[in-house]
Amino acid sequence: MKLKNFAMITEDKVTEIFCIADDFCKVFDAQMAKYTFKAERKRKYHRESRMSKAEIMVIMILFHSSGYRCLKHFYLEKVCKHMRHLFPEVVSYNRFVELEREIAIPLIVFIKKVLLGKCTGISFVDSTPLRVCKNQRIHMHKTFKGIAQRGKCSMGWFFGFKLHLICNEKGELLNFMITPGDVDDRKPLEYKAFVKFIYGKLVGDKGYIGKRLFERLFVDGIQLITKLKSNMKGALMSVSDKLLLRKRAIIETVNDELKNIAQVEHSRHRSFGNFAVNLLGGIAAYCYFPKKPSIRVQTVDMSNDRQLTLF
């Protein structure tokens, strides 16, 4: 099965992604070598990989953009046969799975430093559950025992993690955080690292209502906009803020594309490292999507008042 997003990733685009990733990996490895203690002797069974970290990162990005549901099938059928000229030093699938875990840290830094968008003054925040198994299998699940937790969302109870996202009106991701499933949606916003580069208006659902959180973000130059509860008497909201709340579905669409196209959620993981690389690969693939959900924001100057219009 193929999707339009993969059809638009040409060989030139693959080469472009590889060049960006390879340049980043060279700088990353140089910095790591500078601040890492060298072992006196290598591990007994340690051997260098023929495939570079940049090649593995590109393959993971291509997989999550392709529409394939099975990494093994994509690697053996697509990469090893039809893309051999782009990846001449391919290894066996079992070896690739071993090497896949080693790119977790470089990939998350690559996303944070290279792929994330910039804040424009209008941002949307939301969380989505990442189920690691069905509810009927929670008591026998072992892979994420002690790491994943039970949580509740609008669709009911689940067992796994939560992916917290912030995006702008262009659909570009500004930041993300992964927490156990029982963590409150408001908790990530209390960390300054999560909202470090966010300013202006931040739109969320009723799960983000909190007086202390609103005051803390307001001090940092962020205006948290949420729907009003029935017991919030005397609270007023401008017309522009009401319009932004109507367009909050943009981040719901981002969550939908991450799950249904990039496939960041499935229950076939066999280790936490595999889960992390799969999730990061999906996020990186989304950042390269040619078309993202977006809204057009225009400020109209009517006499002395500035009015926000959305299309």
C-alpha positions as CSV (number, residue, x, y, z in Angstrom):
1,M,0.0,0.0,0.0
2,K,1.3,3.4,-0.9
3,L,0.3,6.9,0.1
4,K,0.6,10.2,-1.6
5,N,3.2,11.4,0.9
6,F,5.5,8.6,-0.1
7,A,4.9,9.1,-3.8
8,M,6.2,12.7,-3.5
9,I,9.4,11.6,-1.8
10,T,11.6,11.3,-4.9
11,E,15.2,10.1,-5.0
12,D,16.3,13.7,-5.0
13,K,14.3,14.3,-1.8
14,V,15.8,11.2,-0.2
15,T,19.3,12.4,-1.1
16,E,18.5,15.8,0.4
17,I,17.2,14.3,3.6
18,F,20.3,12.1,3.8
19,C,22.7,15.0,3.3
20,I,21.0,17.0,6.1
21,A,21.0,14.0,8.4
22,D,24.6,13.1,7.6
23,D,25.9,16.6,8.2
24,F,24.0,16.6,11.5
25,C,25.5,13.2,12.5
26,K,29.0,14.4,11.8
27,V,28.6,17.3,14.2
28,F,26.8,15.2,16.7
29,D,29.5,12.5,16.8
30,A,32.2,15.1,17.1
31,Q,30.5,16.7,20.1
32,M,29.9,13.3,21.7
33,A,33.5,12.3,21.2
34,K,34.6,15.5,22.9
35,Y,32.5,14.9,26.0
36,T,32.5,11.1,26.3
37,F,35.0,9.0,28.2
38,K,36.8,6.5,26.0
39,A,36.7,2.9,27.2
40,E,40.1,1.2,27.7
41,R,39.2,-1.7,25.6
42,K,36.3,-2.5,23.3
43,R,33.6,-5.0,24.1
44,K,34.4,-8.5,23.1
45,Y,31.7,-8.8,20.5
46,H,31.6,-5.1,19.4
47,R,31.9,-4.5,15.7
48,E,31.4,-1.3,13.6
49,S,28.4,-1.0,11.4
50,R,28.6,-0.8,7.6
51,M,25.5,1.4,7.6
52,S,25.9,4.9,8.9
53,K,23.5,6.5,11.5
54,A,22.3,8.9,8.8
55,E,21.2,6.0,6.5
56,I,19.3,4.3,9.4
57,M,17.6,7.6,10.2
58,V,16.6,8.1,6.6
59,I,15.2,4.6,6.3
60,M,13.1,5.1,9.4
61,I,11.7,8.3,8.0
62,L,10.9,6.7,4.7
63,F,9.2,3.8,6.4
64,H,6.9,6.0,8.4
65,S,6.1,8.0,5.2
66,S,5.4,5.0,3.1
67,G,2.2,3.5,4.4
68,Y,3.8,0.1,5.1
69,R,2.7,-1.4,8.4
70,C,5.5,-3.9,8.7
71,L,9.1,-2.6,9.0
72,K,10.5,-6.0,8.0
73,H,8.5,-6.1,4.8
74,F,9.5,-2.5,4.0
75,Y,13.2,-3.1,4.6
76,L,13.5,-6.4,2.8
77,E,11.2,-5.6,-0.2
78,K,11.6,-1.9,-0.7
79,V,15.0,-0.9,0.7
80,C,17.1,-4.1,-0.1
81,K,15.6,-4.6,-3.6
82,H,14.3,-1.4,-5.1
83,M,16.4,1.2,-3.2
84,R,19.7,-0.7,-3.2
85,H,21.4,2.0,-5.3
86,L,20.6,4.5,-2.6
87,F,21.7,2.3,0.3
88,P,24.6,0.1,-1.0
89,E,25.8,-1.1,2.4
90,V,22.6,-2.7,3.6
91,V,22.8,-5.3,6.4
92,S,20.5,-8.1,7.4
93,Y,17.2,-7.2,9.0
94,N,18.2,-8.6,12.4
95,R,21.3,-6.5,12.3
96,F,19.3,-3.5,11.3
97,V,17.0,-3.9,14.3
98,E,20.1,-3.9,16.5
99,L,21.5,-0.7,14.9
100,E,18.1,0.9,15.1
101,R,18.4,1.4,18.9
102,E,21.6,3.3,18.6
103,I,20.0,6.2,16.7
104,A,17.4,7.0,19.4
105,I,19.5,9.9,21.0
106,P,20.8,11.3,17.6
107,L,17.3,11.2,16.2
108,I,15.6,13.0,19.0
109,V,18.3,15.7,18.9
110,F,17.9,15.9,15.1
111,I,14.2,16.5,15.5
112,K,14.6,19.1,18.2
113,K,17.4,21.1,16.5
114,V,16.6,20.7,12.8
115,L,13.0,19.6,12.1
116,L,10.8,21.5,14.5
117,G,9.0,24.7,13.3
118,K,9.1,28.2,14.8
119,C,6.4,29.8,17.0
120,T,4.4,32.5,15.2
121,G,2.4,33.7,18.2
122,I,-0.5,31.3,17.7
123,S,0.0,27.8,19.0
124,F,-2.2,24.8,19.8
125,V,-1.5,22.2,22.5
126,D,-3.0,18.7,23.0
127,S,-2.2,15.2,24.1
128,T,-3.0,11.9,22.5
129,P,-2.8,8.3,24.0
130,L,-0.3,5.8,22.7
131,R,-1.7,2.4,23.6
132,V,0.9,-0.4,23.8
133,C,-1.7,-3.2,24.2
134,K,-5.4,-3.9,24.4
135,N,-7.1,-3.4,27.7
136,Q,-7.8,-7.2,27.9
137,R,-4.1,-7.9,27.8
138,I,-2.9,-5.4,30.4
139,H,-2.5,-8.0,33.2
140,M,-0.2,-10.2,31.0
141,H,1.8,-7.4,29.3
142,K,5.5,-7.6,30.1
143,T,7.4,-5.3,27.6
144,F,6.4,-2.0,29.3
145,K,5.8,-3.4,32.8
146,G,6.7,-0.7,35.3
147,I,7.0,2.0,32.5
148,A,3.6,2.4,30.9
149,Q,0.6,3.2,33.1
150,R,-3.1,3.2,32.9
151,G,-4.7,6.5,31.8
152,K,-8.0,7.9,30.7
153,C,-8.8,10.0,27.7
154,S,-11.9,11.1,25.9
155,M,-12.2,7.6,24.3
156,G,-12.0,5.7,27.6
157,W,-9.3,3.9,29.6
158,F,-6.0,2.8,28.0
159,F,-2.6,1.4,29.0
160,G,0.5,3.1,27.6
161,F,1.9,6.6,27.2
162,K,0.7,10.1,26.3
163,L,2.2,12.1,23.5
164,H,2.0,15.8,24.3
165,L,2.3,18.1,21.2
166,I,2.4,21.8,20.5
167,C,2.0,23.0,16.9
168,N,1.5,26.4,15.2
169,E,-1.3,27.4,12.8
170,K,0.8,26.0,9.9
171,G,0.6,22.5,11.3
172,E,4.4,22.5,12.1
173,L,5.4,20.8,15.4
174,L,7.0,23.2,17.9
175,N,7.7,20.7,20.7
176,F,6.7,17.3,22.0
177,M,6.9,15.2,25.2
178,I,6.2,11.6,26.1
179,T,4.9,10.8,29.5
180,P,3.2,7.7,31.2
181,G,-0.5,7.4,30.6
182,D,-1.5,8.6,34.1
183,V,0.2,12.0,33.9
184,D,-2.1,15.1,33.9
185,D,-2.3,17.0,30.5
186,R,-1.3,20.2,32.3
187,K,1.9,18.8,33.8
188,P,4.2,19.2,30.7
189,L,3.2,22.9,30.5
190,E,4.8,23.4,34.0
191,Y,8.2,22.5,32.6
192,K,9.9,25.6,31.1
193,A,11.8,23.4,28.6
194,F,8.6,22.4,27.0
195,V,7.3,26.0,26.4
196,K,10.7,27.6,26.2
197,F,10.2,29.0,22.6
198,I,6.5,29.5,22.9
199,Y,5.0,32.9,23.1
200,G,1.6,34.6,22.4
201,K,-1.6,32.6,22.5
202,L,-1.7,28.9,23.4
203,V,-5.0,27.2,22.6
204,G,-6.0,24.0,24.5
205,D,-9.1,22.1,25.5
206,K,-10.9,22.0,28.9
207,G,-8.3,19.6,30.2
208,Y,-5.8,22.5,30.5
209,I,-8.0,24.7,32.7
210,G,-6.2,25.8,35.8
211,K,-5.7,29.1,37.6
212,R,-2.1,28.4,38.7
213,L,-1.1,27.2,35.2
214,F,-2.7,30.2,33.6
215,E,-0.8,32.6,35.9
216,R,2.5,30.8,35.5
217,L,2.3,30.8,31.7
218,F,1.1,34.4,31.7
219,V,4.3,35.5,33.5
220,D,6.3,33.8,30.7
221,G,4.5,35.7,28.0
222,I,2.0,33.0,27.1
223,Q,-1.8,33.5,27.1
224,L,-3.5,30.2,27.7
225,I,-6.9,30.0,25.9
226,T,-9.4,27.3,26.8
227,K,-13.2,26.9,26.7
228,L,-15.1,28.2,29.7
229,K,-16.8,25.9,32.2
230,S,-20.3,26.6,33.5
231,N,-19.0,27.6,36.9
232,M,-16.5,30.1,35.6
233,K,-18.8,33.1,36.2
234,G,-17.5,36.5,35.2
235,A,-14.9,35.1,32.8
236,L,-14.9,37.0,29.4
237,M,-13.5,35.9,26.1
238,S,-12.7,38.0,23.0
239,V,-14.1,37.2,19.6
240,S,-10.7,36.4,18.2
241,D,-10.1,33.9,21.0
242,K,-13.5,32.2,20.3
243,L,-12.4,31.9,16.6
244,L,-9.1,30.3,17.6
245,L,-11.0,27.7,19.8
246,R,-13.1,26.8,16.8
247,K,-9.9,26.0,14.8
248,R,-8.4,23.8,17.6
249,A,-9.2,20.8,15.4
250,I,-5.9,21.5,13.6
251,I,-3.9,19.7,16.3
252,E,-6.5,16.9,16.4
253,T,-5.7,16.4,12.7
254,V,-2.0,16.4,13.4
255,N,-2.6,13.6,16.0
256,D,-4.6,11.7,13.4
257,E,-1.9,11.9,10.8
258,L,0.7,10.8,13.3
259,K,-1.3,7.7,14.1
260,N,-2.9,6.7,10.8
261,I,-0.2,7.8,8.3
262,A,3.1,7.9,10.3
263,Q,1.9,5.0,12.5
264,V,3.4,6.0,15.8
265,E,0.9,3.8,17.7
266,H,0.8,0.0,17.5
267,S,1.1,-3.0,19.9
268,R,3.9,-5.0,18.3
269,H,6.8,-3.5,20.2
270,R,9.3,-5.9,21.9
271,S,11.4,-3.3,23.7
272,F,11.2,0.3,24.9
273,G,14.1,1.2,22.6
274,N,12.2,-0.1,19.6
275,F,9.1,1.9,20.8
276,A,11.1,5.1,21.2
277,V,12.8,4.9,17.7
278,N,9.4,4.0,16.1
279,L,7.8,7.1,17.7
280,L,10.7,9.4,16.8
281,G,10.8,8.1,13.3
282,G,7.1,8.9,12.9
283,I,7.5,12.4,14.2
284,A,10.4,13.0,11.9
285,A,8.5,11.7,9.0
286,Y,5.6,14.0,9.8
287,C,7.9,17.0,9.8
288,Y,8.8,16.1,6.2
289,F,5.2,15.7,5.0
290,P,4.7,18.1,2.0
291,K,1.1,19.0,3.1
292,K,0.2,19.6,6.7
293,P,-3.1,20.8,8.2
294,S,-3.1,24.5,8.5
295,I,-5.3,27.6,8.9
296,R,-4.8,31.0,7.3
297,V,-4.6,33.8,9.9
298,Q,-5.1,37.4,8.8
299,T,-5.3,40.5,10.9
300,V,-7.7,43.1,9.6
301,D,-7.4,46.7,10.6
302,M,-10.9,48.2,11.1
303,S,-10.6,51.8,12.2
304,N,-8.5,51.7,15.4
305,D,-9.3,48.1,16.3
306,R,-7.3,45.1,15.0
307,Q,-9.5,42.1,14.3
308,L,-8.4,38.5,13.8
309,T,-10.0,36.6,10.9
310,L,-9.4,32.9,10.2
311,F,-10.0,31.0,7.0
